[in-house]
Amino acid sequence: MINLQLFSTAGCHLCELAIEQVITLAIAEQINLHVVEIGDDDDLVEQYGVRIPVIKFSDNSEINWPFNQNDILQKIAWETTEL
């Protein structure tokens, strides 16, 4: 199973859009999604505060907003062929 982290925070309109996209994809593609609230961690706020929403993949690579489901699927396909 593919594992994704989605870095987000409360009140972020773009994060809400990203979560909707990724949840739909996660259900369809059996992806394990973990939404990370950056507001609870000062280091995460410093690292991701101006970049959220950000998706982090199992290989630690990341994609920044704007992204869509095709971007995520392409990255997953590339990641699984590299294993």
N, CA, C and O atoms as CSV, one atom per row, in Angstrom:
chain,resi,resn,atom,element,x,y,z
A,1,MET,N,N,0.843,-1.188,0.000
A,1,MET,CA,C,0.000,0.000,0.000
A,1,MET,C,C,0.883,1.244,0.000
A,1,MET,O,O,1.912,1.295,0.673
A,2,ILE,N,N,0.468,2.226,-0.753
A,2,ILE,CA,C,1.173,3.504,-0.847
A,2,ILE,C,C,0.797,4.361,0.355
A,2,ILE,O,O,-0.369,4.425,0.744
A,3,ASN,N,N,1.794,5.019,0.938
A,3,ASN,CA,C,1.575,5.918,2.068
A,3,ASN,C,C,1.887,7.349,1.637
A,3,ASN,O,O,2.934,7.619,1.050
A,4,LEU,N,N,0.969,8.252,1.935
A,4,LEU,CA,C,1.161,9.668,1.652
A,4,LEU,C,C,0.918,10.481,2.914
A,4,LEU,O,O,0.067,10.141,3.735
A,5,GLN,N,N,1.680,11.560,3.053
A,5,GLN,CA,C,1.418,12.547,4.091
A,5,GLN,C,C,0.995,13.831,3.388
A,5,GLN,O,O,1.601,14.236,2.396
A,6,LEU,N,N,-0.028,14.452,3.903
A,6,LEU,CA,C,-0.478,15.740,3.377
A,6,LEU,C,C,-0.329,16.764,4.492
A,6,LEU,O,O,-1.035,16.701,5.498
A,7,PHE,N,N,0.589,17.706,4.313
A,7,PHE,CA,C,0.818,18.751,5.303
A,7,PHE,C,C,-0.186,19.865,5.074
A,7,PHE,O,O,-0.344,20.367,3.961
A,8,SER,N,N,-0.864,20.240,6.157
A,8,SER,CA,C,-2.007,21.141,6.080
A,8,SER,C,C,-2.112,21.920,7.382
A,8,SER,O,O,-1.359,21.682,8.327
A,9,THR,N,N,-3.054,22.853,7.417
A,9,THR,CA,C,-3.374,23.523,8.669
A,9,THR,C,C,-4.817,24.018,8.626
A,9,THR,O,O,-5.401,24.185,7.555
A,10,ALA,N,N,-5.363,24.243,9.785
A,10,ALA,CA,C,-6.748,24.712,9.900
A,10,ALA,C,C,-6.894,26.082,9.245
A,10,ALA,O,O,-6.010,26.932,9.353
A,11,GLY,N,N,-8.017,26.283,8.569
A,11,GLY,CA,C,-8.302,27.569,7.958
A,11,GLY,C,C,-7.618,27.809,6.625
A,11,GLY,O,O,-7.683,28.915,6.088
A,12,CYS,N,N,-6.971,26.804,6.089
A,12,CYS,CA,C,-6.266,26.919,4.809
A,12,CYS,C,C,-7.190,26.429,3.699
A,12,CYS,O,O,-7.427,25.228,3.568
A,13,HIS,N,N,-7.709,27.354,2.905
A,13,HIS,CA,C,-8.644,27.018,1.823
A,13,HIS,C,C,-8.022,26.061,0.804
A,13,HIS,O,O,-8.666,25.106,0.371
A,14,LEU,N,N,-6.781,26.317,0.426
A,14,LEU,CA,C,-6.109,25.433,-0.530
A,14,LEU,C,C,-5.908,24.041,0.055
A,14,LEU,O,O,-5.983,23.042,-0.662
A,15,CYS,N,N,-5.653,23.979,1.354
A,15,CYS,CA,C,-5.489,22.682,2.013
A,15,CYS,C,C,-6.786,21.886,1.960
A,15,CYS,O,O,-6.768,20.675,1.743
A,16,GLU,N,N,-7.893,22.556,2.154
A,16,GLU,CA,C,-9.192,21.878,2.083
A,16,GLU,C,C,-9.429,21.305,0.692
A,16,GLU,O,O,-9.926,20.187,0.557
A,17,LEU,N,N,-9.077,22.064,-0.343
A,17,LEU,CA,C,-9.208,21.571,-1.718
A,17,LEU,C,C,-8.307,20.359,-1.945
A,17,LEU,O,O,-8.720,19.371,-2.552
A,18,ALA,N,N,-7.082,20.447,-1.455
A,18,ALA,CA,C,-6.134,19.345,-1.621
A,18,ALA,C,C,-6.612,18.093,-0.895
A,18,ALA,O,O,-6.521,16.990,-1.434
A,19,ILE,N,N,-7.115,18.255,0.313
A,19,ILE,CA,C,-7.602,17.108,1.088
A,19,ILE,C,C,-8.740,16.420,0.347
A,19,ILE,O,O,-8.779,15.191,0.281
A,20,GLU,N,N,-9.664,17.193,-0.210
A,20,GLU,CA,C,-10.768,16.597,-0.977
A,20,GLU,C,C,-10.243,15.766,-2.140
A,20,GLU,O,O,-10.701,14.646,-2.366
A,21,GLN,N,N,-9.280,16.316,-2.880
A,21,GLN,CA,C,-8.690,15.598,-4.014
A,21,GLN,C,C,-8.018,14.306,-3.575
A,21,GLN,O,O,-8.232,13.246,-4.164
A,22,VAL,N,N,-7.213,14.410,-2.544
A,22,VAL,CA,C,-6.404,13.267,-2.135
A,22,VAL,C,C,-7.263,12.195,-1.471
A,22,VAL,O,O,-7.001,11.007,-1.662
A,23,ILE,N,N,-8.270,12.572,-0.705
A,23,ILE,CA,C,-9.150,11.573,-0.088
A,23,ILE,C,C,-9.876,10.771,-1.169
A,23,ILE,O,O,-9.964,9.546,-1.079
A,24,THR,N,N,-10.389,11.446,-2.173
A,24,THR,CA,C,-11.056,10.749,-3.275
A,24,THR,C,C,-10.101,9.765,-3.938
A,24,THR,O,O,-10.472,8.625,-4.218
A,25,LEU,N,N,-8.887,10.200,-4.186
A,25,LEU,CA,C,-7.877,9.350,-4.802
A,25,LEU,C,C,-7.473,8.206,-3.877
A,25,LEU,O,O,-7.300,7.073,-4.325
A,26,ALA,N,N,-7.323,8.503,-2.597
A,26,ALA,CA,C,-6.916,7.478,-1.631
A,26,ALA,C,C,-7.926,6.342,-1.568
A,26,ALA,O,O,-7.545,5.175,-1.481
A,27,ILE,N,N,-9.193,6.673,-1.612
A,27,ILE,CA,C,-10.236,5.642,-1.582
A,27,ILE,C,C,-10.183,4.809,-2.860
A,27,ILE,O,O,-10.235,3.581,-2.804
A,28,ALA,N,N,-10.082,5.464,-3.997
A,28,ALA,CA,C,-10.095,4.760,-5.283
A,28,ALA,C,C,-8.852,3.904,-5.500
A,28,ALA,O,O,-8.933,2.837,-6.107
A,29,GLU,N,N,-7.713,4.360,-5.012
A,29,GLU,CA,C,-6.438,3.691,-5.290
A,29,GLU,C,C,-5.858,2.952,-4.083
A,29,GLU,O,O,-4.725,2.475,-4.144
A,30,GLN,N,N,-6.601,2.851,-3.010
A,30,GLN,CA,C,-6.149,2.191,-1.780
A,30,GLN,C,C,-4.819,2.781,-1.289
A,30,GLN,O,O,-3.827,2.077,-1.097
A,31,ILE,N,N,-4.845,4.080,-1.099
A,31,ILE,CA,C,-3.690,4.818,-0.601
A,31,ILE,C,C,-3.928,5.148,0.860
A,31,ILE,O,O,-5.015,5.584,1.241
A,32,ASN,N,N,-2.909,4.939,1.672
A,32,ASN,CA,C,-2.973,5.288,3.085
A,32,ASN,C,C,-2.581,6.765,3.220
A,32,ASN,O,O,-1.437,7.136,2.957
A,33,LEU,N,N,-3.525,7.591,3.626
A,33,LEU,CA,C,-3.308,9.032,3.727
A,33,LEU,C,C,-3.249,9.454,5.181
A,33,LEU,O,O,-4.112,9.099,5.984
A,34,HIS,N,N,-2.209,10.220,5.509
A,34,HIS,CA,C,-2.074,10.794,6.847
A,34,HIS,C,C,-2.007,12.315,6.685
A,34,HIS,O,O,-1.054,12.842,6.112
A,35,VAL,N,N,-3.023,13.011,7.192
A,35,VAL,CA,C,-3.035,14.473,7.142
A,35,VAL,C,C,-2.300,14.985,8.376
A,35,VAL,O,O,-2.660,14.657,9.506
A,36,VAL,N,N,-1.272,15.787,8.147
A,36,VAL,CA,C,-0.427,16.305,9.222
A,36,VAL,C,C,-0.769,17.774,9.450
A,36,VAL,O,O,-0.642,18.595,8.542
A,37,GLU,N,N,-1.200,18.099,10.662
A,37,GLU,CA,C,-1.501,19.474,11.061
A,37,GLU,C,C,-0.188,20.149,11.441
A,37,GLU,O,O,0.393,19.840,12.481
A,38,ILE,N,N,0.281,21.071,10.601
A,38,ILE,CA,C,1.575,21.691,10.875
A,38,ILE,C,C,1.510,22.683,12.025
A,38,ILE,O,O,2.536,22.979,12.638
A,39,GLY,N,N,0.325,23.205,12.332
A,39,GLY,CA,C,0.178,24.203,13.384
A,39,GLY,C,C,0.543,23.705,14.765
A,39,GLY,O,O,0.734,24.499,15.687
A,40,ASP,N,N,0.642,22.388,14.915
A,40,ASP,CA,C,0.985,21.801,16.209
A,40,ASP,C,C,2.485,21.666,16.424
A,40,ASP,O,O,2.914,21.211,17.484
A,41,ASP,N,N,3.289,22.052,15.441
A,41,ASP,CA,C,4.733,21.823,15.511
A,41,ASP,C,C,5.458,23.013,14.874
A,41,ASP,O,O,5.337,23.249,13.672
A,42,ASP,N,N,6.204,23.753,15.683
A,42,ASP,CA,C,6.898,24.945,15.188
A,42,ASP,C,C,7.859,24.629,14.046
A,42,ASP,O,O,7.995,25.422,13.114
A,43,ASP,N,N,8.528,23.475,14.111
A,43,ASP,CA,C,9.453,23.100,13.042
A,43,ASP,C,C,8.715,22.878,11.723
A,43,ASP,O,O,9.195,23.274,10.661
A,44,LEU,N,N,7.544,22.244,11.799
A,44,LEU,CA,C,6.754,22.027,10.587
A,44,LEU,C,C,6.217,23.342,10.038
A,44,LEU,O,O,6.152,23.527,8.822
A,45,VAL,N,N,5.832,24.255,10.924
A,45,VAL,CA,C,5.375,25.578,10.475
A,45,VAL,C,C,6.501,26.280,9.727
A,45,VAL,O,O,6.275,26.872,8.672
A,46,GLU,N,N,7.704,26.213,10.269
A,46,GLU,CA,C,8.850,26.846,9.615
A,46,GLU,C,C,9.140,26.200,8.256
A,46,GLU,O,O,9.433,26.890,7.279
A,47,GLN,N,N,9.055,24.874,8.209
A,47,GLN,CA,C,9.388,24.149,6.989
A,47,GLN,C,C,8.310,24.259,5.907
A,47,GLN,O,O,8.628,24.392,4.725
A,48,TYR,N,N,7.031,24.204,6.313
A,48,TYR,CA,C,5.940,24.112,5.342
A,48,TYR,C,C,4.978,25.300,5.340
A,48,TYR,O,O,4.094,25.366,4.486
A,49,GLY,N,N,5.127,26.227,6.265
A,49,GLY,CA,C,4.139,27.284,6.462
A,49,GLY,C,C,3.709,28.037,5.222
A,49,GLY,O,O,2.517,28.285,5.041
A,50,VAL,N,N,4.646,28.408,4.361
A,50,VAL,CA,C,4.288,29.168,3.162
A,50,VAL,C,C,4.088,28.267,1.943
A,50,VAL,O,O,3.749,28.753,0.864
A,51,ARG,N,N,4.297,26.957,2.109
A,51,ARG,CA,C,4.219,26.029,0.971
A,51,ARG,C,C,2.972,25.153,0.980
A,51,ARG,O,O,2.664,24.523,-0.032
A,52,ILE,N,N,2.247,25.096,2.094
A,52,ILE,CA,C,1.124,24.161,2.187
A,52,ILE,C,C,0.026,24.527,1.209
A,52,ILE,O,O,-0.158,25.697,0.873
A,53,PRO,N,N,-0.698,23.525,0.759
A,53,PRO,CA,C,-0.579,22.108,1.060
A,53,PRO,C,C,0.593,21.456,0.311
A,53,PRO,O,O,0.910,21.818,-0.822
A,54,VAL,N,N,1.215,20.492,0.977
A,54,VAL,CA,C,2.341,19.743,0.417
A,54,VAL,C,C,2.072,18.263,0.638
A,54,VAL,O,O,1.639,17.854,1.715
A,55,ILE,N,N,2.332,17.461,-0.398
A,55,ILE,CA,C,2.235,16.010,-0.259
A,55,ILE,C,C,3.641,15.446,-0.197
A,55,ILE,O,O,4.502,15.781,-1.011
A,56,LYS,N,N,3.859,14.577,0.791
A,56,LYS,CA,C,5.137,13.883,0.941
A,56,LYS,C,C,4.909,12.406,0.663
A,56,LYS,O,O,3.982,11.795,1.195
A,57,PHE,N,N,5.768,11.843,-0.178
A,57,PHE,CA,C,5.655,10.455,-0.590
A,57,PHE,C,C,6.574,9.566,0.238
A,57,PHE,O,O,7.392,10.055,1.017
A,58,SER,N,N,6.432,8.270,0.064
A,58,SER,CA,C,7.210,7.289,0.834
A,58,SER,C,C,8.713,7.469,0.658
A,58,SER,O,O,9.486,7.173,1.568
A,59,ASP,N,N,9.129,7.956,-0.516
A,59,ASP,CA,C,10.563,8.146,-0.764
A,59,ASP,C,C,11.055,9.508,-0.273
A,59,ASP,O,O,12.175,9.914,-0.581
A,60,ASN,N,N,10.223,10.207,0.484
A,60,ASN,CA,C,10.499,11.530,1.057
A,60,ASN,C,C,10.484,12.664,0.037
A,60,ASN,O,O,10.783,13.804,0.393
A,61,SER,N,N,10.148,12.386,-1.207
A,61,SER,CA,C,9.988,13.472,-2.172
A,61,SER,C,C,8.658,14.168,-1.896
A,61,SER,O,O,7.759,13.597,-1.279
A,62,GLU,N,N,8.551,15.391,-2.356
A,62,GLU,CA,C,7.363,16.199,-2.078
A,62,GLU,C,C,6.884,16.897,-3.346
A,62,GLU,O,O,7.661,17.183,-4.256
A,63,ILE,N,N,5.579,17.161,-3.375
A,63,ILE,CA,C,5.038,18.055,-4.394
A,63,ILE,C,C,4.239,19.144,-3.686
A,63,ILE,O,O,3.492,18.890,-2.740
A,64,ASN,N,N,4.424,20.347,-4.175
A,64,ASN,CA,C,3.755,21.514,-3.606
A,64,ASN,C,C,2.513,21.839,-4.422
A,64,ASN,O,O,2.408,21.476,-5.593
A,65,TRP,N,N,1.583,22.522,-3.790
A,65,TRP,CA,C,0.401,23.023,-4.474
A,65,TRP,C,C,0.840,24.044,-5.510
A,65,TRP,O,O,1.741,24.827,-5.209
A,66,PRO,N,N,0.277,24.093,-6.694
A,66,PRO,CA,C,-0.903,23.347,-7.115
A,66,PRO,C,C,-0.539,21.971,-7.665
A,66,PRO,O,O,0.445,21.815,-8.389
A,67,PHE,N,N,-1.344,20.986,-7.311
A,67,PHE,CA,C,-1.220,19.643,-7.867
A,67,PHE,C,C,-2.620,19.099,-8.068
A,67,PHE,O,O,-3.592,19.615,-7.516
A,68,ASN,N,N,-2.707,18.042,-8.871
A,68,ASN,CA,C,-3.997,17.403,-9.090
A,68,ASN,C,C,-3.833,15.891,-8.955
A,68,ASN,O,O,-2.732,15.404,-8.699
A,69,GLN,N,N,-4.902,15.168,-9.124
A,69,GLN,CA,C,-4.844,13.722,-8.947
A,69,GLN,C,C,-3.885,13.073,-9.939
A,69,GLN,O,O,-3.197,12.116,-9.586
A,70,ASN,N,N,-3.826,13.571,-11.164
A,70,ASN,CA,C,-2.897,13.008,-12.146
A,70,ASN,C,C,-1.447,13.195,-11.724
A,70,ASN,O,O,-0.630,12.294,-11.916
A,71,ASP,N,N,-1.112,14.350,-11.150
A,71,ASP,CA,C,0.245,14.586,-10.650
A,71,ASP,C,C,0.608,13.553,-9.584
A,71,ASP,O,O,1.711,13.007,-9.581
A,72,ILE,N,N,-0.324,13.300,-8.695
A,72,ILE,CA,C,-0.090,12.343,-7.606
A,72,ILE,C,C,0.076,10.936,-8.171
A,72,ILE,O,O,0.994,10.214,-7.784
A,73,LEU,N,N,-0.811,10.546,-9.085
A,73,LEU,CA,C,-0.732,9.208,-9.680
A,73,LEU,C,C,0.559,9.017,-10.466
A,73,LEU,O,O,1.147,7.936,-10.421
A,74,GLN,N,N,1.008,10.032,-11.180
A,74,GLN,CA,C,2.271,9.933,-11.917
A,74,GLN,C,C,3.438,9.737,-10.965
A,74,GLN,O,O,4.330,8.929,-11.225
A,75,LYS,N,N,3.433,10.468,-9.873
A,75,LYS,CA,C,4.510,10.336,-8.889
A,75,LYS,C,C,4.479,8.955,-8.250
A,75,LYS,O,O,5.532,8.348,-8.049
A,76,ILE,N,N,3.304,8.451,-7.930
A,76,ILE,CA,C,3.182,7.115,-7.345
A,76,ILE,C,C,3.674,6.062,-8.337
A,76,ILE,O,O,4.387,5.135,-7.952
A,77,ALA,N,N,3.299,6.198,-9.604
A,77,ALA,CA,C,3.740,5.244,-10.625
A,77,ALA,C,C,5.257,5.259,-10.747
A,77,ALA,O,O,5.882,4.203,-10.849
A,78,TRP,N,N,5.850,6.441,-10.737
A,78,TRP,CA,C,7.306,6.558,-10.813
A,78,TRP,C,C,7.955,5.937,-9.581
A,78,TRP,O,O,8.947,5.216,-9.690
A,79,GLU,N,N,7.392,6.221,-8.416
A,79,GLU,CA,C,7.940,5.705,-7.158
A,79,GLU,C,C,7.892,4.182,-7.122
A,79,GLU,O,O,8.857,3.549,-6.693
A,80,THR,N,N,6.799,3.587,-7.558
A,80,THR,CA,C,6.668,2.130,-7.491
A,80,THR,C,C,7.552,1.433,-8.519
A,80,THR,O,O,7.940,0.285,-8.303
A,81,THR,N,N,7.881,2.088,-9.628
A,81,THR,CA,C,8.792,1.470,-10.593
A,81,THR,C,C,10.235,1.562,-10.129
A,81,THR,O,O,11.080,0.791,-10.583
A,82,GLU,N,N,10.527,2.492,-9.235
A,82,GLU,CA,C,11.877,2.651,-8.704
A,82,GLU,C,C,12.202,1.634,-7.617
A,82,GLU,O,O,13.373,1.446,-7.285
A,83,LEU,N,N,11.190,0.972,-7.053
A,83,LEU,CA,C,11.411,0.025,-5.952
A,83,LEU,C,C,12.065,-1.213,-6.395
A,83,LEU,O,O,12.316,-2.103,-5.583
